[in-house]
């Protein structure tokens, strides 16, 4: 079947999507007429009214689906963003206009900058594209940040390739029809009664049929747009853009989660303009191999049987198979972001258009301050479960020593070297908890004091770690039955992280840890050299089956007396 015949078949199915609603209305009207004039003439008025109301309940969602389908082409497409005019951004507009000229299609009426790794041309067409409408070009600032100007030209050429009639006019109508069908189905996504669910189910089934039949047309359109881009700006720049966009998408997701939102625990954002602008810092600090690693570590999206885009590998192979046209990919070409004037001001205004309105009330912190806020939040989150467990264990141990004079034991103590610790050690640990208020400690939300690092080390030295403390750490229900070494090995990583969190809090309080934004790695704390070299081994010793806090106390500059800082 030729492309034109496929498009005609799809157009017929598209008309049927709307006519299905008309047919359902006619069936309801005919059924009501037969029931009311032939069968319910002599029946109760309540039965007649019930029939009318039941039909009306079905007619409302049918009419909703029909109007949603008709109005889909007139709805604004794409996410919100920052419109820019030719006078404001003449260099960017020059590239957009030139791309439209090369494609032989109409230039956009608006260019809108967005906050994603995306580019799209959307048209508020009428009658599903048979009548043209207002056209918008959407360009993501992160995309401009990561692409060179030649690669951006390839992206623009691809987007306008959908409108350059490389295949057939009907194919373009079919593409817009797919969007209209999906919009109609979404209109029933919040169905809250049986009538909506029933009618929505009919539309969904028809939509699945339409999307399945038109998928080949949609994929042909994507491949045709790739070919158009390669002809207009060159094979190599087009292939390079296809390779780079998935890397940029993964890198941007990593940037937003790891950097831009790192201050969410403290309701803080990066400096004005840096929420989107910081992405350029990450790209400048990372080599292409590092971006490839981010993309490789990303969980691939679940494939959809209705996806209109062929796999990138397939698209790339077809482009690279084209003959050499002599148009090379210039690695030294300027960034597409250089096309924008007043970048800092533009990035600041983009935040106003894309961030939630409540973001305007959040505090703005410099990147190092955001790293420190995140480090404090993480350290407290790691430490608190252990602190709560130590507090409960010490209370129990203190009460046990006071009333019975014996050392408690727990299910995690089986086989541990700490079993049989001297009563005096347990007593001293409990006493240290009760009396030592000179060391730095944290508090719960209710204001109750949590044990400090010194308290925790004293409790470990008191033999409570695998007898009482670890058993009070939170764990999933399926791990509650574990005992002995299995239980210790299960909970040990959480205990290790908690001790590390307390150490970080101590080093921050002492001014020994500084924030490290580390655009090339992971933001976090930079510790003194001796801590970087020895901390992991020292914590390993403290949470061993036979705990030894001496290496950690040595790093801290404390002697072996419980809870007492070292004095020269």
TORBAPA-684905 format. One record per residue (C-alpha): residue number from 1; residue in one letter; x, y, z. Coordinates in Angstrom, 3 decimals. Each point is the difference from the previous one (the first is absolute). Example, Ala and Ser with C-alpha at 12.3 -4.5 7.8 and 13.67 -1.06 7.14 Angstrom:
<atoms>
ATOM  num  residuo         X         Y         Z
ATOM    1        a    12.300    -4.500     7.800
ATOM    2        s     1.370     3.440    -0.660
</atoms>
This chain:
<atoms>
ATOM  num  residuo         X         Y         Z
ATOM    1        x     0.000     0.000     0.000
ATOM    2        x     1.411     3.403    -0.969
ATOM    3        x     0.456     2.838     2.459
ATOM    4        x    -2.903     1.888    -1.566
ATOM    5        x    -2.368    -2.959     0.381
ATOM    6        x     1.096    -0.476     3.608
ATOM    7        x    -0.658     3.666     0.676
ATOM    8        x    -3.452    -0.193    -1.645
ATOM    9        x    -0.878    -3.023     2.113
ATOM   10        x     1.141     1.841     3.104
ATOM   11        x    -2.049     3.050    -0.990
ATOM   12        x    -3.086    -2.200    -0.373
ATOM   13        x     0.612    -1.464     3.458
ATOM   14        x     0.489     3.514     1.338
ATOM   15        x    -3.388     1.035    -1.342
ATOM   16        x    -1.440    -3.166     1.516
ATOM   17        x     1.314     1.053     3.408
ATOM   18        x    -2.309     3.008    -0.112
ATOM   19        x    -2.836    -1.817    -1.751
ATOM   20        x     0.020    -2.598     2.784
ATOM   21        x    -1.327     2.682     2.321
ATOM   22        x    -2.663     1.001    -2.513
ATOM   23        x    -1.042    -3.644    -0.387
ATOM   24        x    -0.228    -0.489     3.758
ATOM   25        x    -2.215     3.063     0.321
ATOM   26        x    -2.291    -1.219    -2.774
ATOM   27        x    -0.262    -3.428     1.621
ATOM   28        x    -0.967     1.560     3.335
ATOM   29        x    -2.566     2.300    -1.580
ATOM   30        x    -1.504    -2.865    -2.007
ATOM   31        x    -0.115    -2.280     3.046
ATOM   32        x    -1.699     2.704     2.059
ATOM   33        x    -2.570     0.640    -2.717
ATOM   34        x    -0.872    -3.712    -0.275
ATOM   35        x    -0.219    -0.462     3.768
ATOM   36        x    -2.049     3.134     0.656
ATOM   37        x    -2.418    -0.360    -2.929
ATOM   38        x    -0.436    -3.779    -0.203
ATOM   39        x     0.780    -1.662     3.307
ATOM   40        x    -0.260     2.552     2.805
ATOM   41        x    -3.089     1.904    -1.080
ATOM   42        x    -2.172    -1.407     2.767
ATOM   43        x     2.780    -0.353     2.588
ATOM   44        x     0.728     2.058     3.066
ATOM   45        x     1.231     3.545    -0.468
ATOM   46        x     2.990    -0.865     2.208
ATOM   47        x     1.040    -2.742    -2.419
ATOM   48        x    -0.236     2.417    -2.916
ATOM   49        x     2.044     2.654     1.810
ATOM   50        x     2.548    -2.629     0.999
ATOM   51        x     0.464    -0.999    -3.620
ATOM   52        x     0.488     3.616    -1.048
ATOM   53        x     2.526     0.672     2.764
ATOM   54        x     1.936    -3.200    -0.817
ATOM   55        x     0.290     1.039    -3.640
ATOM   56        x     1.088     3.511     0.984
ATOM   57        x     2.687    -1.446     2.273
ATOM   58        x     1.469    -1.823    -3.003
ATOM   59        x    -0.414     2.909    -2.405
ATOM   60        x     2.083     2.406     2.134
ATOM   61        x     3.284    -1.972    -0.220
ATOM   62        x    -0.622    -0.737    -3.694
ATOM   63        x    -0.389     3.723    -0.719
ATOM   64        x     3.068     0.705     2.125
ATOM   65        x     2.067    -2.412    -2.082
ATOM   66        x    -1.230     1.488    -3.260
ATOM   67        x     0.801     3.576     1.054
ATOM   68        x     3.375    -1.023     1.409
ATOM   69        x     0.837    -1.574    -3.349
ATOM   70        x    -1.117     3.018    -2.009
ATOM   71        x     1.790     2.524     2.207
ATOM   72        x     3.239    -1.968     0.328
ATOM   73        x     1.622     1.733    -2.953
ATOM   74        x    -0.795     3.416     1.442
ATOM   75        x     1.527    -0.649     3.394
ATOM   76        x     3.422     1.356     0.812
ATOM   77        x     2.669    -2.702    -0.211
ATOM   78        x     3.149    -0.444     2.046
ATOM   79        x     1.046     1.123     3.439
ATOM   80        x     0.041     3.538     1.256
ATOM   81        x     3.027     2.110    -0.745
ATOM   82        x     1.450     3.403    -0.735
ATOM   83        x    -0.988     1.557    -3.367
ATOM   84        x     2.785     1.935    -1.710
ATOM   85        x    -0.442     2.485    -2.836
ATOM   86        x     2.219     0.601    -3.054
ATOM   87        x     0.997     3.354     1.459
ATOM   88        x     0.987    -1.591     3.319
ATOM   89        x     1.902    -3.010    -1.428
ATOM   90        x     0.859     0.774    -3.635
ATOM   91        x     2.749    -2.647    -0.339
ATOM   92        x    -2.242    -2.825     1.176
ATOM   93        x    -2.853     1.165    -2.190
ATOM   94        x     2.336     0.186    -3.000
ATOM   95        x     0.810    -3.710     0.425
ATOM   96        x    -3.683    -0.887     0.377
ATOM   97        x    -1.023     1.979    -3.071
ATOM   98        x     2.828    -1.440    -2.083
ATOM   99        x    -1.014    -3.549     1.001
ATOM  100        x    -3.576     0.681    -1.115
ATOM  101        x     1.237     1.464    -3.295
ATOM  102        x     2.164    -3.037    -0.724
ATOM  103        x    -2.881    -2.338     0.766
ATOM  104        x    -2.287     1.966    -2.304
ATOM  105        x    -2.610     0.477     2.699
ATOM  106        x    -1.574     2.848     1.917
ATOM  107        x     2.033     1.589     2.799
ATOM  108        x    -1.377    -0.034     3.551
ATOM  109        x    -2.033     2.845     1.391
ATOM  110        x     1.618    -0.455     3.417
ATOM  111        x     3.204    -1.434     1.463
ATOM  112        x    -0.367    -1.205     3.585
ATOM  113        x     2.911    -1.069     2.202
ATOM  114        x    -0.742    -2.885     2.373
ATOM  115        x     1.834    -1.787     2.817
ATOM  116        x     0.414    -3.450    -1.563
ATOM  117        x     2.290    -1.795    -2.418
ATOM  118        x    -2.497     0.345    -2.813
ATOM  119        x    -0.901     1.698    -3.244
ATOM  120        x    -3.374    -0.005    -1.695
ATOM  121        x    -2.112     1.860    -2.496
ATOM  122        x    -3.658     0.147     0.954
ATOM  123        x    -2.852     1.407    -1.994
ATOM  124        x    -3.454     0.962     1.190
ATOM  125        x    -1.505    -1.355    -3.186
ATOM  126        x    -3.662    -0.398    -0.809
ATOM  127        x    -1.681    -3.135    -1.284
ATOM  128        x     3.017    -2.052     1.131
ATOM  129        x     2.452     1.887    -2.199
ATOM  130        x    -2.039     0.355    -3.176
ATOM  131        x    -0.177     3.720     0.783
ATOM  132        x     3.201     1.644     1.290
ATOM  133        x     0.147     1.873     3.295
ATOM  134        x     2.414     1.858     2.228
ATOM  135        x     3.397    -1.705     0.104
ATOM  136        x     2.383    -0.083     2.977
ATOM  137        x     3.584    -1.176     0.304
ATOM  138        x     0.935    -1.400     3.437
ATOM  139        x     3.705    -0.163     0.840
ATOM  140        x     1.379    -1.296     3.277
ATOM  141        x     2.761     2.088     1.554
ATOM  142        x     1.778    -3.184     1.232
ATOM  143        x     0.017    -1.165    -3.621
ATOM  144        x     1.577     3.282    -1.110
ATOM  145        x     2.502    -0.348     2.829
ATOM  146        x     1.207    -3.406    -1.154
ATOM  147        x    -0.077     0.324    -3.792
ATOM  148        x     2.292     1.867    -2.321
ATOM  149        x    -1.518     2.356    -2.558
ATOM  150        x     0.358    -2.513    -2.921
ATOM  151        x    -1.668    -2.728     2.056
ATOM  152        x    -2.809     2.380     0.951
ATOM  153        x    -0.518     0.648    -3.706
ATOM  154        x    -0.445    -3.742    -0.491
ATOM  155        x    -2.630    -0.072     2.757
ATOM  156        x    -1.859     2.951    -1.529
ATOM  157        x     0.128    -1.605    -3.428
ATOM  158        x    -1.431    -3.217     1.437
ATOM  159        x    -2.908     1.800     1.658
ATOM  160        x    -0.874     1.931    -3.144
ATOM  161        x     0.369    -3.212    -1.987
ATOM  162        x    -3.359    -1.026     1.435
ATOM  163        x    -1.571     2.998    -1.755
ATOM  164        x     1.922    -0.070    -3.290
ATOM  165        x    -2.276    -2.577    -1.676
ATOM  166        x     2.857    -2.428    -0.604
ATOM  167        x    -2.493    -2.858     0.156
ATOM  168        x    -3.634     1.024    -0.554
ATOM  169        x    -2.293     2.695     1.301
ATOM  170        x    -2.295    -2.670     1.377
ATOM  171        x     2.866    -1.445     2.030
ATOM  172        x     0.335     3.335     1.778
ATOM  173        x    -3.726    -0.015     0.684
ATOM  174        x     0.334    -3.514     1.399
ATOM  175        x     2.730     1.128     2.383
ATOM  176        x    -2.196     2.769     1.353
ATOM  177        x    -2.866    -2.467     0.125
ATOM  178        x     2.040    -2.234     2.320
ATOM  179        x     0.445     2.941     2.346
ATOM  180        x    -3.728     0.744    -0.120
ATOM  181        x    -0.875    -3.629     0.736
ATOM  182        x     2.346    -0.069     2.993
ATOM  183        x    -1.461     3.273     1.278
ATOM  184        x    -3.513    -1.412    -0.241
ATOM  185        x     0.987    -3.112     1.948
ATOM  186        x     1.646     2.180     2.675
ATOM  187        x    -3.290     1.860     0.400
ATOM  188        x    -1.426    -3.198     1.526
ATOM  189        x     3.001    -0.628     2.232
ATOM  190        x    -1.757     1.355     3.085
ATOM  191        x    -3.255    -1.904    -0.514
ATOM  192        x    -1.843    -0.063     3.310
ATOM  193        x    -3.185    -1.837    -0.923
ATOM  194        x    -1.054    -3.058    -1.955
ATOM  195        x    -1.391     1.921    -2.957
ATOM  196        x     3.294     1.799    -0.607
ATOM  197        x     1.920    -3.234     0.510
ATOM  198        x    -2.204    -1.858    -2.505
ATOM  199        x     0.208     2.663    -2.719
ATOM  200        x     3.682     0.588     0.715
ATOM  201        x     0.644    -3.710    -0.449
ATOM  202        x    -1.486     0.139    -3.494
ATOM  203        x     2.184     2.960    -0.956
ATOM  204        x     3.097    -1.660     1.457
ATOM  205        x    -0.546    -3.197    -1.981
ATOM  206        x    -0.484     1.949    -3.211
ATOM  207        x     3.056     2.120     0.799
ATOM  208        x     2.158    -3.114     0.446
ATOM  209        x    -1.122    -1.235    -3.408
ATOM  210        x     0.703     3.369    -1.642
ATOM  211        x     3.429     0.394     1.630
ATOM  212        x     1.026    -3.510    -0.964
ATOM  213        x    -0.999     0.463    -3.630
ATOM  214        x     1.620     3.462    -0.307
ATOM  215        x     3.222    -0.884     1.816
ATOM  216        x     1.797    -0.850    -3.225
ATOM  217        x    -1.004     3.388    -1.454
ATOM  218        x     1.275     1.807     3.100
ATOM  219        x     3.321    -1.824    -0.131
ATOM  220        x     0.391     0.660    -3.713
ATOM  221        x    -0.523     3.676     0.734
ATOM  222        x     2.800    -0.029     2.584
ATOM  223        x     2.379    -1.734    -2.370
ATOM  224        x    -0.971     2.389    -2.822
ATOM  225        x     0.691     2.966     2.304
ATOM  226        x     3.453    -1.437     0.800
ATOM  227        x     0.743    -0.330    -3.707
ATOM  228        x    -1.156     3.575    -0.593
ATOM  229        x     2.320     1.247     2.740
ATOM  230        x     2.957    -1.909    -1.443
ATOM  231        x    -0.623     1.464    -3.483
ATOM  232        x    -0.271     3.553     1.286
ATOM  233        x     2.795     0.272     2.566
ATOM  234        x     2.111    -3.104    -0.563
ATOM  235        x     0.177    -3.648     0.913
ATOM  236        x     2.619     0.316     2.739
ATOM  237        x    -1.620     2.875     1.978
ATOM  238        x    -3.344    -1.820    -0.136
ATOM  239        x     1.517    -3.262     1.228
ATOM  240        x     1.912     1.840     2.742
ATOM  241        x    -3.212     1.665     1.217
ATOM  242        x    -1.815    -3.353     0.062
ATOM  243        x     2.807    -1.489     2.094
ATOM  244        x     0.241     2.918     2.389
ATOM  245        x    -3.628     0.726     0.868
ATOM  246        x    -0.546    -3.204     2.069
ATOM  247        x     3.220     0.784     1.898
ATOM  248        x    -1.180     3.537     0.712
ATOM  249        x    -3.378    -1.279     1.139
ATOM  250        x     1.594    -2.362     2.526
ATOM  251        x     2.498     2.644     1.133
ATOM  252        x    -2.751     2.559     0.520
ATOM  253        x    -2.087    -2.385     2.086
ATOM  254        x     3.099    -0.666     2.119
ATOM  255        x     0.705     3.714     0.300
ATOM  256        x    -3.515     0.924     1.133
ATOM  257        x    -0.209    -2.751     2.601
ATOM  258        x     3.579     0.236     1.292
ATOM  259        x     0.734     3.717    -0.257
ATOM  260        x    -2.952     2.262    -0.751
ATOM  261        x    -2.229    -1.641     2.640
ATOM  262        x     2.671    -0.828     2.574
ATOM  263        x    -1.347     2.682     2.351
ATOM  264        x    -3.584    -1.245     0.057
ATOM  265        x     0.373    -1.348     3.546
ATOM  266        x     0.649     3.569     1.168
ATOM  267        x    -2.504     1.584    -2.437
ATOM  268        x     2.861     1.665    -1.852
ATOM  269        x     0.845     0.504    -3.664
ATOM  270        x     3.203     0.926    -1.854
ATOM  271        x     0.706     3.675    -0.732
ATOM  272        x    -2.375     1.773    -2.370
ATOM  273        x     0.676    -1.180    -3.534
ATOM  274        x     2.029    -2.988     1.143
ATOM  275        x    -2.843    -2.514     0.288
ATOM  276        x     0.203    -0.437    -3.769
ATOM  277        x     3.364     1.695    -0.506
ATOM  278        x     1.942    -2.416     2.186
ATOM  279        x    -0.388    -2.703    -2.640
ATOM  280        x     2.690     1.672    -2.097
ATOM  281        x     2.421    -0.364     2.934
ATOM  282        x    -0.604    -3.739     0.156
ATOM  283        x     0.489    -0.419    -3.760
ATOM  284        x     3.181     2.084     0.052
ATOM  285        x     1.480    -2.175     2.766
ATOM  286        x    -0.810    -3.407    -1.503
ATOM  287        x     1.500    -1.806    -2.949
ATOM  288        x    -2.240    -1.785    -2.540
ATOM  289        x     0.886    -3.347     1.585
ATOM  290        x    -1.404     1.187     3.318
ATOM  291        x    -3.264     1.000    -1.681
ATOM  292        x    -0.148    -3.411    -1.653
ATOM  293        x     0.330    -1.616     3.420
ATOM  294        x    -2.956     2.029     1.285
ATOM  295        x    -2.091    -1.110    -2.969
ATOM  296        x     1.069    -3.628     0.430
ATOM  297        x    -0.925     0.052     3.695
ATOM  298        x    -3.436     1.412    -0.761
ATOM  299        x    -2.883    -2.424     0.096
ATOM  300        x    -1.323    -0.262    -3.562
ATOM  301        x    -3.649     1.027    -0.426
ATOM  302        x    -2.522    -2.751    -0.386
ATOM  303        x    -0.551    -0.489    -3.735
ATOM  304        x    -3.429     0.932    -1.266
ATOM  305        x    -1.663    -1.873    -2.864
ATOM  306        x    -1.354     3.373    -1.180
ATOM  307        x     3.265     1.991     0.061
ATOM  308        x     0.192     2.215    -3.063
ATOM  309        x     3.819     0.177     0.103
ATOM  310        x     2.193    -2.857    -1.244
ATOM  311        x     2.942    -0.934     2.258
ATOM  312        x     2.843     2.518    -0.144
ATOM  313        x     2.394    -2.744    -1.079
ATOM  314        x    -2.156    -0.706    -3.062
ATOM  315        x    -0.284     3.679    -0.895
ATOM  316        x     3.732     0.515     0.472
ATOM  317        x     0.902    -2.989    -2.170
ATOM  318        x    -2.130     1.288    -2.881
ATOM  319        x     1.543     3.476     0.189
ATOM  320        x     3.559    -1.315     0.193
ATOM  321        x    -0.683    -2.225    -3.023
ATOM  322        x    -0.507     3.094    -2.180
ATOM  323        x     2.853     0.908    -2.382
ATOM  324        x     2.618     2.448     1.200
ATOM  325        x    -1.106     3.536    -0.867
ATOM  326        x     3.170     1.756     1.126
ATOM  327        x    -1.787     1.846     2.819
ATOM  328        x     1.943    -0.967     3.100
ATOM  329        x    -1.006     0.399     3.626
ATOM  330        x     2.054     2.873     1.396
ATOM  331        x     0.949    -0.923     3.565
ATOM  332        x     1.367     3.510     0.595
ATOM  333        x    -3.233     1.686    -1.057
ATOM  334        x    -1.536     2.377     2.564
ATOM  335        x    -2.708    -1.163     2.353
ATOM  336        x    -3.557     0.655    -1.103
ATOM  337        x    -0.438     1.811     3.304
ATOM  338        x     2.265     2.724    -1.416
ATOM  339        x    -2.861     0.957    -2.316
ATOM  340        x    -1.867     1.444     2.979
ATOM  341        x     0.517     3.562     1.126
ATOM  342        x    -0.039     0.982     3.687
ATOM  343        x     0.204    -3.658     0.995
ATOM  344        x    -0.016     0.614     3.744
ATOM  345        x    -3.084     2.184    -0.167
ATOM  346        x    -1.701    -2.451    -2.337
ATOM  347        x     0.735    -2.949     2.295
ATOM  348        x    -1.419     1.945     2.941
ATOM  349        x    -3.201     0.804    -1.889
ATOM  350        x    -0.278    -3.621    -1.143
ATOM  351        x    -0.193    -1.029     3.657
ATOM  352        x    -3.003     2.263     0.464
ATOM  353        x    -1.754    -1.753    -2.890
ATOM  354        x     0.863    -3.603     0.835
ATOM  355        x     0.375    -0.363     3.779
ATOM  356        x    -3.087    -0.333     2.220
ATOM  357        x    -1.329     3.260     1.385
ATOM  358        x     0.913    -1.014     3.546
ATOM  359        x     3.669    -0.092    -1.045
ATOM  360        x     0.100     3.803     0.160
ATOM  361        x    -0.299    -0.189     3.794
ATOM  362        x     2.970    -2.375     0.429
ATOM  363        x     3.393     1.252     1.110
ATOM  364        x     2.837     0.145    -2.510
ATOM  365        x     3.391    -1.378     1.011
ATOM  366        x     3.350    -0.122    -1.752
ATOM  367        x     1.107    -3.424    -1.219
ATOM  368        x     2.431    -0.641     2.918
ATOM  369        x    -2.708     0.917     2.500
ATOM  370        x    -2.428    -2.361    -1.739
ATOM  371        x     2.555    -2.800     0.225
ATOM  372        x     0.421     0.651     3.722
ATOM  373        x    -3.761     0.048     0.538
ATOM  374        x    -0.306    -3.313    -1.824
ATOM  375        x     2.924    -1.506     1.915
ATOM  376        x    -1.529     1.008     3.352
ATOM  377        x    -3.386    -1.385    -0.982
ATOM  378        x     1.482    -3.281    -1.209
ATOM  379        x     2.219    -0.401     3.072
ATOM  380        x    -2.895     0.599     2.380
ATOM  381        x    -2.174    -2.420    -1.939
ATOM  382        x     2.652    -2.718     0.156
ATOM  383        x     0.794     0.592     3.675
ATOM  384        x    -3.428     0.336     1.565
ATOM  385        x    -1.102    -3.681    -0.111
ATOM  386        x     3.172    -0.984     1.829
ATOM  387        x    -0.316     2.857     2.470
ATOM  388        x    -3.555    -1.013     0.851
ATOM  389        x     1.064    -3.629     0.383
ATOM  390        x     2.895     0.996     2.273
ATOM  391        x    -2.259     2.140     2.143
ATOM  392        x    -2.463    -2.836     0.507
ATOM  393        x     2.761    -2.543     0.602
ATOM  394        x     1.751     2.182     2.577
ATOM  395        x    -3.211     0.602     1.879
ATOM  396        x    -0.625    -3.746     0.093
ATOM  397        x     3.591    -0.712     0.991
ATOM  398        x    -0.060     2.620     2.751
ATOM  399        x    -3.254    -1.366     1.391
ATOM  400        x     1.300    -3.574    -0.241
ATOM  401        x     3.241     0.820     1.809
ATOM  402        x    -1.862     1.951     2.671
ATOM  403        x    -2.605    -2.659     0.738
ATOM  404        x     1.638    -3.340    -0.804
ATOM  405        x     3.694     0.672    -0.263
ATOM  406        x     0.320    -2.010    -3.221
ATOM  407        x     0.853     0.721    -3.634
ATOM  408        x    -2.814    -0.261    -2.557
ATOM  409        x     0.199    -2.141    -3.082
ATOM  410        x    -1.765     0.064    -3.350
ATOM  411        x    -0.573    -2.242    -3.014
ATOM  412        x     2.911     1.581    -1.891
ATOM  413        x     2.510    -0.834     2.728
ATOM  414        x     0.182    -3.723    -0.833
ATOM  415        x     3.581    -0.874    -0.915
ATOM  416        x     1.265     3.579     0.396
ATOM  417        x     3.154     0.700     1.951
ATOM  418        x    -1.844     2.657     2.006
ATOM  419        x    -2.044    -2.605     1.883
ATOM  420        x     1.038    -0.187     3.650
ATOM  421        x     1.299     3.564     0.204
ATOM  422        x     0.714     1.131     3.519
ATOM  423        x    -2.817     1.472     2.026
ATOM  424        x     2.139     3.017     0.753
ATOM  425        x     0.287     0.845    -3.722
ATOM  426        x    -3.759    -0.099    -0.508
ATOM  427        x    -0.526     2.048     3.116
ATOM  428        x     2.552     2.567    -1.146
ATOM  429        x    -1.671     0.280    -3.409
ATOM  430        x    -3.363     0.648     1.569
ATOM  431        x     1.525     2.456     2.433
ATOM  432        x     1.716     1.820    -2.827
ATOM  433        x    -3.317     0.399    -1.747
ATOM  434        x    -1.631     1.367     3.137
ATOM  435        x     2.758     2.413     1.022
ATOM  436        x     1.935     1.067    -3.085
ATOM  437        x    -1.685     3.159    -1.250
ATOM  438        x     3.143     1.849    -1.013
ATOM  439        x     0.335    -1.687    -3.426
ATOM  440        x    -1.841     1.103    -3.121
ATOM  441        x    -3.313    -1.790    -0.481
ATOM  442        x    -3.080     0.330    -2.145
ATOM  443        x    -3.689     0.084     0.866
ATOM  444        x    -3.139    -1.577    -1.307
ATOM  445        x    -2.972     2.012    -1.212
ATOM  446        x    -1.428    -0.077     3.514
ATOM  447        x     3.175     1.526     1.421
ATOM  448        x     1.186    -3.132     1.829
ATOM  449        x     3.777    -0.335     0.011
ATOM  450        x     1.519    -2.632    -2.281
ATOM  451        x     3.294    -1.674     0.845
ATOM  452        x     3.121     1.679    -1.367
ATOM  453        x     2.851    -1.718    -1.818
ATOM  454        x     1.773    -0.387     3.347
ATOM  455        x    -3.090    -1.622     1.507
ATOM  456        x    -0.228    -2.449    -2.883
ATOM  457        x     3.667    -0.973     0.232
ATOM  458        x    -0.345    -0.453     3.750
ATOM  459        x    -3.010    -2.278    -0.543
ATOM  460        x     1.947    -2.032    -2.548
ATOM  461        x     2.891    -0.312     2.448
ATOM  462        x    -2.537    -1.018     2.602
ATOM  463        x    -0.832    -3.084    -2.060
ATOM  464        x    -3.512     1.087    -0.973
ATOM  465        x     0.353     0.197    -3.781
ATOM  466        x    -0.893    -3.601    -0.889
ATOM  467        x    -1.913    -0.762     3.196
ATOM  468        x    -2.495     2.862     0.162
ATOM  469        x     0.663     2.835    -2.433
ATOM  470        x    -0.062    -1.758    -3.377
ATOM  471        x    -3.153    -1.888     0.900
ATOM  472        x    -1.744     3.354     0.478
ATOM  473        x     0.975     1.269    -3.455
ATOM  474        x    -2.881     0.140    -2.508
ATOM  475        x    -0.126    -2.929    -2.379
ATOM  476        x    -2.544    -1.550    -2.362
ATOM  477        x    -2.348    -2.604     1.411
ATOM  478        x     1.600    -2.823    -2.005
ATOM  479        x     3.325     0.664     1.758
ATOM  480        x    -1.457    -0.085     3.522
ATOM  481        x     0.471    -3.771     0.248
ATOM  482        x     3.734     0.133    -0.672
ATOM  483        x     2.325    -0.653     2.925
ATOM  484        x     3.714    -0.128     0.696
ATOM  485        x     2.428     0.695    -2.841
ATOM  486        x    -2.757     0.172    -2.624
ATOM  487        x    -1.768     2.738     1.940
ATOM  488        x     3.229     1.896     0.589
ATOM  489        x     1.016    -0.157    -3.660
ATOM  490        x    -3.426     1.221    -1.027
ATOM  491        x    -0.029     3.048     2.275
ATOM  492        x     3.744     0.782    -0.086
ATOM  493        x    -0.148     2.312    -3.095
ATOM  494        x    -2.650     2.160     1.700
ATOM  495        x     2.079     0.152     3.183
ATOM  496        x     3.086     0.869    -2.049
ATOM  497        x    -1.841     2.841    -1.775
ATOM  498        x    -1.350     1.277     3.304
ATOM  499        x     3.459     0.165     1.589
ATOM  500        x     1.309     1.712    -3.159
ATOM  501        x    -2.844     2.504     0.257
ATOM  502        x     0.920     0.801     3.603
ATOM  503        x     3.640     0.410    -1.014
ATOM  504        x    -1.002     2.399    -2.780
ATOM  505        x    -2.119     2.030     2.413
ATOM  506        x     2.969     0.179     2.400
ATOM  507        x     2.432     1.082    -2.733
ATOM  508        x    -2.432     2.639    -1.277
ATOM  509        x    -0.466     1.359     3.524
ATOM  510        x     3.777     0.129     0.463
ATOM  511        x     0.498     1.775    -3.322
ATOM  512        x     2.078    -2.888    -1.373
ATOM  513        x    -2.311    -0.894    -2.921
ATOM  514        x    -0.601     2.318    -2.931
ATOM  515        x    -2.578    -0.271    -2.783
ATOM  516        x     1.159    -1.324    -3.369
ATOM  517        x    -2.396     0.672    -2.890
ATOM  518        x     1.999    -2.398    -2.217
ATOM  519        x    -1.644     0.535    -3.379
ATOM  520        x     2.058    -2.869    -1.376
ATOM  521        x    -1.079    -2.463     2.700
ATOM  522        x    -2.465     0.085     2.885
ATOM  523        x    -0.568     3.012     2.259
ATOM  524        x     0.928    -0.637     3.599
ATOM  525        x     2.473     0.778     2.756
ATOM  526        x     3.751     0.329    -0.419
ATOM  527        x     1.622    -1.400     3.155
ATOM  528        x     3.527     0.462     1.353
ATOM  529        x     2.572    -2.273    -1.622
ATOM  530        x     0.412    -2.286     3.002
ATOM  531        x    -3.764    -0.450     0.205
ATOM  532        x    -0.227    -0.801    -3.703
ATOM  533        x     2.665    -2.676     0.437
ATOM  534        x    -0.988    -1.550     3.325
ATOM  535        x    -3.698     0.654     0.710
ATOM  536        x    -1.463    -3.016    -1.817
ATOM  537        x     2.332    -2.456     1.734
ATOM  538        x    -0.639     1.672     3.365
ATOM  539        x    -3.788    -0.317    -0.376
ATOM  540        x     0.405    -3.588    -1.210
ATOM  541        x     1.789    -0.777     3.264
ATOM  542        x    -2.682     1.751     2.074
ATOM  543        x    -2.830    -2.060    -1.504
ATOM  544        x     1.857    -3.317    -0.194
ATOM  545        x    -1.311    -3.107     1.759
ATOM  546        x     2.612     0.825     2.642
ATOM  547        x    -0.341     3.804    -0.015
ATOM  548        x     3.091     2.116     0.528
ATOM  549        x    -0.459     3.766     0.104
ATOM  550        x     3.683     0.746     0.625
ATOM  551        x     0.868     0.860    -3.642
ATOM  552        x    -2.988     2.342    -0.220
ATOM  553        x     0.769     1.631     3.344
ATOM  554        x     3.573     0.466    -1.156
ATOM  555        x    -1.179     1.860    -3.077
ATOM  556        x    -2.287     2.108     2.171
ATOM  557        x     2.863     0.819     2.342
ATOM  558        x    -1.812    -1.602     2.929
ATOM  559        x     1.522    -2.388     2.497
ATOM  560        x    -1.554    -3.326     0.940
ATOM  561        x    -1.898     1.333     3.008
ATOM  562        x    -3.671    -0.125    -0.794
ATOM  563        x    -1.502     3.274    -1.115
ATOM  564        x     3.061     2.106     0.847
ATOM  565        x     1.764     2.031    -2.671
ATOM  566        x     3.751    -0.353    -0.186
ATOM  567        x     1.967     2.645     1.882
ATOM  568        x     3.680     0.696    -0.647
</atoms>
